[in-house]
């Protein structure tokens, strides 16, 4: 599949030719990431850190907090790698630091070993110094320690002249069964598809920035269909993973959906169909994913209005429940502005809301059996949801923060805080 790349230099998203000549300045990396994240995980490379000429830590941190990112550039120790993993990077990309000693200290499944090469020779220090090492031999030596490999053909990077599929095949074979991502010169959808058939992902920069390879075309390149009409069944979910309904997609509808960042599908009878154009129940497209067989899609959307179903329900399987449904009810009550609404009273009286949060948390802590625990937890969750609604914080943002924390490698056991609390209670 496609892995869009954001190379950061001097705070801007850039593209270099051959690792040297600055050929393109794409501006704000966050704006670029908003578009690229539709296709999934993004590769973020800090070029200044890679060359030892500074760093773009604040920019990269902002990207990692908002988007699924694999991070590389200037990560030269296990501690530096762990710092990025604890900040929420899905994976770290290590170059010269990828030694057995360092790799043994890191969670293997979250480490990519970057092997940048010029005509088969490994190069380092931002692609500026040759090492005399053969890239295939280096891959074989590191296979026992790497979770995946990123192989970049530097001589092709940024030139829009195509990649070297023969060399890519050699890399995939040398690394097998370790997953591989190929970068350098990838320009066409057919190359993305060929790499996918080899079992490799395609990391692409210049072709995406210049429009030579539209993101939708790159994403769709590995897809297949067993339907006579060639469409891809598309499961539509909200941002909490609740299934809203089933639609169908084509390359034409994918292009429109990626371009407009909306829920746009291929109707089997009416052509392109943009959800909400007549009903007002529009969708903001957040992410598109292909299934493991590459023959079905998932659209993750922010559903607006009354919901997805033409019968007025949130989903085509009826009304949804749980915390997302509670969030919607509370927002509706606040939007209605009714003085009779307890939720509105809580939003207008921060002291009352604060007191209720503390009260319900204490009652949950004191609950002693299963039924009481469930009851008090429900009370507390209501007031938590009310606080979020009053402060304009989406529940999805809270879930994203929890998901980010789940990526932390170095964890505190909480004992220090507990002992400190105990000491405060001592006479």
C-alpha positions in Angstrom: 0.0 0.0 0.0 1.0 3.7 -0.2 2.9 5.4 2.6 2.9 9.2 2.0 6.1 10.9 3.0 6.7 14.2 4.7 10.3 15.4 4.8 10.7 18.4 7.1 13.5 21.0 6.7 13.5 24.4 8.4 9.9 23.8 9.6 8.6 23.2 6.1 7.6 20.1 4.1 10.2 19.8 1.3 11.3 17.4 -1.4 15.0 16.9 -2.3 16.4 15.5 -5.5 19.0 12.8 -4.9 19.1 13.8 -1.2 20.8 17.1 -2.0 19.0 19.7 -4.2 15.9 21.3 -2.6 13.4 21.0 -5.5 10.1 21.7 -3.8 8.7 23.5 -0.8 5.2 22.4 0.1 4.8 24.7 3.1 3.1 23.7 6.4 3.6 20.0 7.2 0.4 19.9 9.2 -1.6 21.0 6.2 0.1 18.4 4.0 -0.6 15.7 6.7 -4.3 16.6 6.7 -4.4 15.4 3.1 -2.0 12.5 3.3 -3.6 11.0 6.5 -6.6 9.9 4.5 -4.5 7.0 3.2 -3.3 5.9 6.6 0.1 6.0 8.2 2.5 8.8 7.2 6.3 8.7 7.1 7.8 11.8 8.8 11.5 12.4 8.3 13.4 15.2 10.0 16.0 16.1 7.4 17.7 18.7 9.6 18.2 16.2 12.4 19.4 13.6 9.9 22.1 15.9 8.6 23.0 17.2 12.1 22.1 20.8 11.1 19.3 21.3 13.7 16.0 19.7 14.2 12.2 20.1 13.7 11.2 18.5 17.0 8.2 20.7 17.6 6.8 20.2 14.1 7.3 16.5 14.3 5.7 16.3 17.8 2.6 18.1 16.5 2.3 15.7 13.6 2.7 12.6 15.9 0.0 13.9 18.2 -2.5 14.4 15.4 -1.8 11.7 12.9 -0.5 8.1 12.7 3.2 8.6 12.0 6.4 6.6 11.6 9.2 9.0 12.5 12.8 9.1 11.4 15.8 11.4 11.0 18.5 11.9 13.5 17.4 9.1 15.9 20.8 7.9 17.0 20.2 6.1 20.3 17.7 3.7 22.0 16.7 6.5 24.4 15.9 8.9 21.5 13.9 6.1 19.8 12.0 5.4 23.1 11.2 9.1 23.4 9.4 9.1 20.1 7.6 5.9 20.8 6.4 7.2 24.1 5.2 10.4 22.3 3.0 8.2 20.2 5.0 7.5 17.0 3.6 4.2 15.5 7.2 3.3 14.6 10.6 4.8 14.6 13.0 4.7 11.7 16.7 4.1 12.6 19.6 4.4 10.3 23.2 4.4 11.6 21.8 3.7 15.1 20.4 0.4 13.9 22.9 -1.9 15.6 22.1 -5.1 17.4 22.9 -3.5 20.7 20.4 -0.7 20.2 17.7 -2.7 18.5 17.7 -5.3 21.3 16.5 -2.5 23.7 13.5 -1.6 21.6 10.1 -3.3 20.9 10.9 -5.0 17.6 7.5 -4.6 16.0 7.8 -0.8 16.2 11.2 -0.4 14.7 12.1 0.2 11.1 15.7 -0.1 10.0 16.4 2.5 7.2 18.9 1.4 4.6 19.6 4.2 2.2 21.7 3.2 -0.7 23.3 4.6 -3.9 23.7 1.9 -6.5 23.6 -0.8 -3.8 26.1 0.9 -1.4 24.7 2.0 2.0 25.0 5.7 2.6 24.7 7.6 5.9 24.7 11.1 7.4 21.7 12.4 5.3 22.8 10.3 2.3 26.1 12.2 2.1 28.7 9.6 3.0 29.3 6.2 1.5 30.1 3.2 3.8 31.3 0.6 1.5 28.6 -1.8 2.8 26.4 -3.7 0.4 22.7 -3.0 1.2 21.6 -6.7 0.8 24.3 -7.9 3.1 23.3 -5.3 5.6 19.7 -6.4 5.5 20.6 -10.0 6.1 22.7 -9.1 9.0 20.0 -7.1 10.7 17.0 -9.4 9.9 17.2 -11.0 13.4 16.6 -7.6 15.0 14.5 -5.5 12.7 10.7 -5.3 12.8 10.7 -3.9 9.2 13.0 -2.3 6.7 12.8 1.0 4.8 15.0 0.8 1.7 15.6 4.0 -0.2 17.2 4.1 -3.6 18.8 7.6 -3.2 20.0 7.8 -6.8 16.4 7.8 -7.9 14.9 9.9 -5.0 12.9 12.9 -6.2 13.6 12.4 -9.9 10.2 11.2 -11.0 11.8 8.7 -13.3 10.5 5.6 -11.8 11.9 3.2 -9.2 14.0 0.1 -9.7 11.6 -2.9 -9.3 14.4 -5.4 -9.9 16.4 -3.9 -6.9 13.2 -3.8 -4.9 12.6 -7.5 -5.5 16.2 -8.3 -4.3 15.6 -6.3 -1.1 12.3 -8.0 -0.4 13.9 -11.4 -1.0 16.8 -10.6 1.3 14.6 -9.3 4.1 11.9 -12.1 3.9 9.9 -12.6 6.0 10.5 -9.1 7.5 8.2 -6.5 5.9 9.7 -3.9 3.6 8.9 -0.4 2.5 10.5 0.8 -0.7 11.3 4.5 -1.4 13.0 6.4 -4.2 11.6 7.4 -7.6 8.2 5.8 -7.3 6.1 7.7 -9.8 3.2 5.6 -11.1 0.2 3.6 -9.7 1.5 0.6 -11.6 4.7 0.7 -9.6 2.8 0.9 -6.3 0.8 -2.1 -7.5 3.9 -4.1 -8.5 5.5 -3.4 -5.1 2.4 -4.5 -3.4 2.4 -7.8 -5.3 6.0 -8.3 -4.1 4.8 -7.8 -0.5 6.3 -4.3 -0.2 4.7 -0.9 0.7 5.6 2.1 -1.4 6.8 5.3 0.3 6.1 8.2 -2.0 6.9 11.9 -1.8 7.7 13.9 -4.9 5.1 12.2 -7.2 2.3 13.0 -4.7 3.4 16.7 -4.1 3.6 17.4 -7.8 0.4 15.7 -8.7 2.1 13.2 -11.0 0.6 10.5 -8.8 -2.8 11.4 -7.3 -3.2 10.0 -3.8 -6.4 8.2 -4.6 -4.7 6.5 -7.6 -1.8 5.4 -5.4 -4.1 4.1 -2.7 -6.3 2.2 -5.2 -3.4 0.7 -7.2 -3.3 -2.6 -5.2 -7.1 -3.0 -5.0 -9.0 -5.8 -6.8 -12.6 -6.7 -7.2 -14.4 -9.9 -7.8 -17.6 -8.1 -8.8 -18.7 -7.9 -12.5 -19.0 -4.1 -12.2 -15.5 -3.8 -10.6 -16.7 -1.9 -7.6 -15.3 -2.2 -4.1 -17.7 -2.9 -1.3 -17.2 -0.1 1.3 -18.1 -0.3 4.9 -18.8 3.1 6.3 -18.1 3.7 10.0 -18.1 6.8 12.2 -15.0 7.9 14.0 -15.8 5.5 17.0 -15.9 2.5 14.7 -19.7 2.1 14.7 -20.8 0.7 11.3 -23.2 3.1 9.6 -23.9 1.2 6.4 -22.6 -0.4 3.3 -21.8 1.5 0.1 -19.6 1.0 -3.0 -16.6 2.7 -4.4 -14.9 3.1 -7.8 -11.7 4.8 -8.8 -13.7 7.8 -9.8 -15.5 8.0 -6.5 -12.3 7.5 -4.6 -10.7 10.4 -6.5 -13.6 12.6 -5.6 -13.7 11.5 -2.0 -9.9 12.1 -1.5 -10.1 15.5 -3.3 -13.0 16.8 -1.4 -12.5 14.9 1.8 -16.1 13.9 1.9 -18.1 10.7 2.0 -18.5 10.2 -1.8 -19.4 6.8 -3.2 -20.4 5.0 -6.4 -24.1 4.3 -6.6 -24.9 1.2 -8.6 -27.7 3.0 -10.3 -27.1 6.8 -10.1 -23.3 7.2 -10.6 -21.4 9.3 -8.1 -23.2 9.9 -4.8 -22.1 12.4 -2.2 -23.7 11.6 1.1 -25.8 14.5 2.5 -26.2 16.6 -0.7 -30.0 16.4 -0.4 -30.5 15.3 3.2 -27.9 17.5 4.8 -26.5 14.5 6.6 -23.0 15.0 5.1 -19.8 13.2 6.0 -16.3 14.5 6.6 -13.9 11.8 5.4 -11.2 11.1 8.0 -9.5 7.9 6.7 -9.8 5.2 4.1 -8.4 1.7 4.7 -8.3 -1.5 2.5 -8.9 -4.9 4.0 -6.3 -7.6 4.1 -7.4 -9.1 0.7 -7.4 -5.7 -1.0 -11.0 -6.2 -2.2 -13.0 -4.2 0.3 -12.7 -0.7 1.8 -13.5 1.0 5.1 -14.4 4.7 5.1 -14.0 6.4 8.5 -16.2 9.5 8.6 -17.4 12.2 10.9 -21.1 11.8 10.4 -23.1 15.0 10.5 -26.8 15.6 10.9 -29.2 12.9 11.9 -27.1 10.0 10.7 -26.4 7.7 7.7 -29.6 5.8 7.2 -32.3 7.2 4.9 -34.9 6.2 7.6 -33.4 8.7 10.0 -31.4 6.4 12.2 -27.7 6.9 12.9 -26.9 3.6 11.1 -28.6 1.3 8.7 -28.8 -1.2 11.6 -30.8 1.0 13.8 -30.0 3.5 16.6 -26.5 3.2 18.1 -25.8 3.1 21.8 -23.0 3.6 24.3 -20.8 6.7 24.9 -21.0 8.0 21.3 -24.8 8.0 21.5 -24.7 9.8 24.8 -22.4 12.4 23.4 -24.8 13.1 20.5 -27.8 13.4 23.0 -25.9 15.9 25.2 -24.8 18.0 22.2 -28.4 18.1 21.0 -29.6 19.2 24.4 -27.0 22.0 24.5 -27.8 23.1 21.0 -31.5 23.2 21.9 -30.8 25.7 24.7 -33.7 24.4 26.9 -33.6 25.8 30.4 -35.2 22.5 31.5 -32.1 20.6 30.4 -29.9 19.5 33.3 -27.0 19.2 30.8 -27.5 22.9 30.0 -27.4 23.8 33.7 -24.2 21.9 34.1 -22.6 23.7 31.1 -23.7 27.1 32.5 -22.5 26.4 36.0 -18.9 25.2 36.1 -18.9 25.0 39.9 -21.9 22.6 39.9 -20.3 20.5 37.2 -17.0 20.3 39.1 -18.8 19.3 42.3 -20.7 16.6 40.5 -17.6 15.1 38.9 -15.9 14.9 42.3 -19.0 13.5 44.0 -19.5 10.8 41.4 -15.8 9.8 41.3 -15.9 9.4 45.0 -19.0 7.2 44.9 -17.5 5.0 42.2 -14.4 4.6 44.3 -16.5 3.5 47.3 -18.7 1.1 45.3 -18.2 -2.4 46.7 -20.2 -4.8 44.4 -20.7 -5.3 40.7 -24.1 -3.7 40.4 -23.1 -0.6 42.4 -19.9 -0.2 40.4 -21.8 -0.3 37.1 -24.4 2.2 38.4 -21.8 4.7 39.8 -19.6 4.3 36.7 -22.6 5.2 34.5 -23.2 8.3 36.7 -19.6 9.4 36.4 -19.5 8.8 32.6 -22.6 11.0 32.2 -20.9 13.9 34.0 -17.6 13.3 32.1 -19.5 13.4 28.8 -21.4 16.6 30.0 -18.0 18.2 30.8 -16.7 17.3 27.3 -19.8 18.6 25.6 -19.8 21.9 27.7 -16.1 22.5 26.8 -16.4 21.5 23.1 -14.1 18.5 23.3 -15.1 15.6 21.1 -15.2 12.2 22.6 -13.1 11.0 19.7 -10.3 13.3 20.8 -10.3 11.5 24.2 -10.3 8.1 22.6 -7.4 9.2 20.3 -5.4 10.3 23.4 -6.0 6.9 25.0 -4.9 5.2 21.9 -1.7 7.4 21.8 -1.0 6.5 25.4 -1.3 2.8 24.6 1.8 3.2 22.4 3.9 4.2 25.4 6.8 1.9 25.9 8.2 3.1 29.2 5.4 3.1 31.8 5.2 4.4 35.3 3.6 2.1 37.9 1.9 5.0 39.8 3.4 3.9 43.1 5.2 7.2 43.7 2.0 9.2 43.4 0.2 6.8 45.7 3.0 7.0 48.3 2.9 10.8 48.1 -0.8 10.8 48.7 -0.3 8.5 51.7 2.3 10.8 53.2 -0.1 13.8 53.0 -2.6 11.9 55.2 -0.1 11.1 57.9 -0.4 13.2 61.1 
